[in-house]
Amino acid sequence: MKLRLDPWAAEYNTAYFAEDAPLNTPERVNVLVETDSWQAIRPTVANTPWDKLLFIDGGRRIEARVLLELDREQVAFGAMGTFAVGAVDCCSRQSRGAEVLEAIVERICALGGGHTLPAFNIETRPSNLGLLKYKISETKERDAEAVVRHLQEVMLKAEQLLAARLVQHHPDALIICDGPRPLISGEKNVVGYVKTIHDPRLSREQLGVVRGLEEGERSPVYLVHTKDANHDYFEWFLRLRDPRPWLYSLAGMVRIQAYAGEHFRDSMTKFASRQHQDPRAPQQLLPTRALESELRRRMGDAQIIRRRITEYLSQF
């Protein structure tokens, strides 16, 4: 046995969450849709058919935990937070600069137990810090973490709506979503870019092939069946960069979820980050990194917002 290093910075946890690969391929996965021989594949397509690449990402944070009370008795858990989703427009050939195409910021007060309140605004004096507009969003779940999960669900829904809107306005662009492919049926130009592994979906033997991939190589394509056949998708592993000898064997690996094609393989490797550029290198793509930074800026300073929340609640 040998200890091997996870290259991600410790604050980002790990890219590999799975306990172990199963001995056999799960029934919901068809690993023979492309080839009967499971081995590394090096794509030969040199150029992508897409000139425009649209990278979608979102981020959320909790600024304050709150409790809904009635006559000094607790009624429900709550959380006040902000999420932002956006898209950055890049050229696959890197012949022009990237630009933020769209960015949406929403402030949410999430309440558990199905409870709700009127929406409210937080002002300051002086008012040069702007107005914080909080919408109320409720979940029927009652535990303390339910409101955090709910805020995540609201953000993912916003990402899905953004992807659907970009499909309509940019049919000739490849839309790359940071995370699992959104539930948009039949759109061949929408792909998911998954940096973490919770469920390998492959047998131990097949995952062994994946661990041996070299830079630029991919696994054979396999078909993942879902509860709704309209959302079945193809998936494959792609090695962005060869791991150093001291890193674990799946370092630099991502999964691609799509409906067709391998033509964007070169685009992914071009935009892969290096260790000095991002603590989640190389899986964190440079356009996504830049978009995350811009979305955080637009969400505002978390400490200042918490102080404003405290001042607002102290009035009642």
C-alpha positions in Angstrom: 0.0 0.0 0.0 1.1 3.5 -0.8 -0.1 6.9 0.4 -1.0 9.2 -2.5 -1.8 12.9 -2.4 -5.1 14.5 -3.5 -4.0 17.6 -5.4 -7.0 19.8 -4.5 -6.6 22.3 -1.7 -7.9 20.9 1.6 -10.8 23.5 1.9 -12.3 22.0 -1.3 -12.6 18.5 0.3 -11.8 15.8 -2.4 -12.7 15.1 -5.9 -13.3 11.4 -5.1 -16.1 10.6 -2.7 -16.9 7.0 -3.7 -16.2 4.2 -1.2 -15.2 1.6 -3.8 -16.1 0.4 -7.3 -18.6 -2.5 -7.5 -17.3 -5.8 -8.9 -19.9 -5.7 -11.7 -21.3 -2.9 -13.8 -24.6 -1.6 -12.3 -27.7 -2.6 -14.3 -28.6 1.0 -15.1 -25.4 1.5 -17.1 -24.7 0.1 -20.6 -20.9 0.0 -21.1 -21.0 -1.6 -24.6 -22.7 1.2 -26.6 -19.4 2.2 -28.3 -17.1 -0.8 -28.2 -16.9 -4.4 -26.9 -13.3 -3.8 -25.9 -12.9 -1.6 -22.8 -9.7 0.2 -23.3 -8.2 3.7 -23.4 -9.2 5.8 -26.5 -7.2 8.7 -27.8 -9.5 10.9 -29.9 -8.2 11.8 -33.4 -10.4 14.9 -34.0 -8.1 17.9 -33.9 -10.6 20.7 -34.4 -13.9 21.4 -32.6 -17.0 22.2 -34.8 -18.0 24.9 -32.2 -16.4 28.3 -32.3 -18.4 29.6 -29.4 -18.2 27.9 -26.0 -20.5 29.0 -23.2 -19.5 28.0 -19.7 -22.3 28.0 -17.0 -21.7 28.0 -13.3 -23.3 29.0 -10.1 -22.4 29.6 -6.5 -24.2 30.1 -3.3 -23.5 31.0 0.3 -25.3 31.3 3.6 -24.9 34.7 5.2 -27.0 34.1 8.3 -28.9 31.3 10.1 -32.3 32.4 11.4 -35.1 31.0 13.4 -38.8 31.7 12.8 -40.4 32.3 16.2 -44.0 32.9 17.5 -44.4 34.2 21.0 -40.8 33.3 21.7 -41.3 29.8 20.7 -39.4 28.3 17.7 -41.6 27.6 14.7 -39.1 26.8 11.9 -35.4 26.8 10.9 -34.3 29.3 8.3 -31.3 30.7 6.4 -30.6 33.9 4.6 -28.3 33.5 1.6 -27.3 34.6 -1.8 -26.8 32.7 -5.0 -25.5 33.7 -8.4 -25.5 32.0 -11.7 -23.9 33.1 -14.9 -22.3 32.3 -18.2 -19.0 33.2 -19.8 -18.5 33.3 -23.6 -15.2 31.9 -24.9 -13.7 31.1 -28.3 -12.7 27.4 -28.7 -9.7 28.5 -30.6 -8.8 31.2 -28.0 -8.6 33.8 -30.7 -10.6 36.4 -28.7 -11.0 37.4 -25.1 -13.6 35.8 -22.9 -16.5 37.9 -21.6 -19.3 37.4 -19.1 -22.5 36.9 -21.1 -25.0 36.9 -18.3 -25.0 37.0 -14.5 -28.0 36.7 -12.2 -27.9 37.4 -8.4 -30.7 36.4 -6.1 -31.1 36.8 -2.3 -33.2 34.3 -0.6 -34.6 33.8 2.9 -35.4 30.0 3.0 -37.8 28.8 5.7 -38.5 25.2 6.7 -41.7 23.4 7.6 -43.7 25.0 4.8 -43.8 28.4 6.6 -43.6 31.7 4.7 -43.4 35.4 5.2 -43.7 38.5 3.0 -40.6 39.4 0.9 -38.6 42.1 2.5 -35.9 44.7 1.7 -32.9 45.7 3.8 -31.9 49.3 3.5 -29.0 51.1 5.1 -28.2 54.7 6.2 -26.4 56.0 4.3 -28.0 54.2 1.4 -24.8 54.1 -0.8 -24.5 50.4 -0.2 -27.6 49.6 -2.2 -30.8 47.7 -1.4 -30.8 44.1 -0.4 -34.0 42.5 -1.7 -34.8 39.1 -0.1 -37.4 36.7 -1.6 -39.0 34.1 0.6 -38.7 30.5 -0.5 -40.1 27.7 1.7 -39.5 23.9 1.9 -41.8 21.4 3.7 -38.7 19.7 5.3 -38.2 20.6 8.9 -34.6 19.8 9.8 -31.9 22.5 10.3 -30.0 21.6 7.1 -33.2 21.5 4.9 -33.1 25.2 4.2 -29.5 25.0 3.0 -30.4 22.1 0.7 -33.4 24.1 -0.5 -31.2 27.1 -1.4 -28.9 24.7 -3.4 -32.0 23.4 -5.2 -33.2 26.9 -6.1 -29.7 27.7 -7.5 -29.6 24.5 -9.6 -33.0 25.3 -11.0 -31.8 28.8 -11.9 -28.8 27.2 -13.7 -31.1 24.9 -15.6 -33.3 27.8 -16.7 -30.2 29.7 -17.8 -29.0 26.7 -19.8 -32.4 26.4 -21.5 -32.4 30.1 -22.3 -28.9 30.0 -23.8 -29.9 26.9 -26.0 -32.7 29.0 -27.5 -30.5 32.1 -28.1 -27.2 30.4 -29.1 -28.1 27.2 -30.9 -24.7 27.0 -32.6 -22.7 27.2 -29.3 -21.5 24.4 -27.1 -22.9 25.0 -23.6 -20.8 23.5 -20.9 -22.4 23.3 -17.4 -20.1 23.0 -14.4 -21.6 19.9 -12.7 -24.1 17.3 -13.9 -25.8 17.8 -17.2 -29.1 19.7 -16.6 -32.4 18.0 -17.3 -32.9 19.4 -20.8 -34.1 16.7 -23.1 -32.6 16.2 -26.6 -30.3 19.2 -26.7 -27.1 17.9 -28.2 -25.1 21.0 -27.6 -25.5 20.9 -23.8 -23.0 18.9 -21.8 -22.2 18.4 -18.1 -18.6 18.7 -16.8 -18.3 16.8 -13.5 -15.2 17.3 -11.4 -16.1 15.0 -8.5 -16.9 11.3 -8.3 -19.6 10.1 -5.9 -20.7 7.0 -7.9 -18.2 5.4 -10.3 -21.0 3.7 -12.3 -18.3 1.3 -13.6 -17.1 -2.1 -12.4 -13.7 -2.3 -10.6 -12.1 -3.7 -13.8 -13.5 -0.9 -16.0 -12.4 1.7 -13.4 -9.0 0.2 -13.5 -8.9 1.1 -17.2 -9.9 4.7 -16.3 -7.1 4.9 -13.7 -4.6 4.1 -16.4 -5.7 6.8 -18.9 -3.0 9.2 -20.0 -3.3 12.9 -20.8 -5.9 13.5 -23.5 -7.2 9.9 -23.5 -10.8 9.0 -22.6 -12.7 5.9 -21.6 -15.2 4.3 -24.0 -18.6 6.0 -23.9 -21.3 4.3 -21.7 -25.0 5.0 -21.5 -26.5 5.9 -18.1 -30.2 5.1 -17.8 -32.3 7.4 -15.5 -35.9 7.1 -14.2 -37.1 9.2 -17.1 -35.8 7.8 -20.4 -36.0 11.3 -21.9 -33.0 12.3 -19.7 -30.8 9.3 -20.4 -27.3 10.5 -21.2 -23.9 9.3 -22.5 -20.9 9.6 -20.2 -17.2 9.0 -20.3 -14.1 9.8 -18.3 -11.4 12.2 -19.7 -7.9 12.6 -18.4 -7.0 16.3 -18.6 -3.4 16.0 -17.4 -1.1 13.2 -16.4 -0.9 12.9 -12.6 2.5 13.4 -10.9 3.9 10.2 -9.3 2.9 11.4 -5.8 -0.8 12.0 -6.7 -3.6 9.5 -6.6 -4.5 7.6 -9.8 -7.7 9.6 -10.6 -6.1 13.0 -10.3 -6.8 15.2 -13.3 -9.8 13.2 -14.3 -13.3 14.5 -15.2 -16.5 13.0 -16.4 -18.4 14.4 -19.5 -22.1 14.0 -19.7 -23.6 14.6 -23.2 -25.9 13.4 -25.9 -23.4 13.2 -28.7 -19.8 13.5 -29.8 -16.3 13.8 -28.6 -15.5 16.9 -30.6 -14.9 19.2 -27.6 -12.1 17.1 -26.2 -9.4 19.5 -27.3 -11.5 22.4 -26.0 -11.5 20.9 -22.5 -7.8 20.3 -22.3 -7.0 23.8 -23.6 -9.0 25.5 -20.8 -7.7 23.2 -18.0 -6.1 25.1 -15.1 -2.7 24.5 -13.5 -1.9 24.2 -9.8 -0.7 27.9 -9.5 -4.0 29.1 -11.1 -6.6 27.2 -9.0 -6.5 24.9 -6.0 -8.8 22.5 -7.9 -6.5 22.2 -10.9 -6.6 20.8 -13.5 -10.3 19.9 -13.3 -11.3 23.5 -12.6 -11.6 25.1 -16.1 -10.2 28.6 -16.4 -13.4 30.2 -17.8 -15.3 28.7 -14.9 -12.8 30.0 -12.4 -13.1 33.5 -13.8 -16.9 33.3 -13.8 -16.9 32.2 -10.1 -14.8 35.2 -9.2 -17.1 37.6 -11.0 -20.2 36.0 -9.4 -18.7 36.3 -5.9 -18.0 40.0 -6.6 -21.5 40.6 -7.7 -23.0 38.8 -4.6 -21.2 41.4 -2.4 -19.1 41.2 0.7 -20.5 38.5 3.0 -19.4 40.2 6.3 -21.0 43.5 5.3 -24.2 41.8 4.3 -24.3 39.9 7.6 -23.9 43.2 9.5 -26.8 44.7 7.5 -29.0 41.7 8.3 -28.2 42.0 12.0 -29.1 45.7 12.0 -32.3 45.0 10.1 -33.5 42.3 12.5 -32.6 44.4 15.6 -35.4 46.8 14.6 -38.1 44.3 15.4 
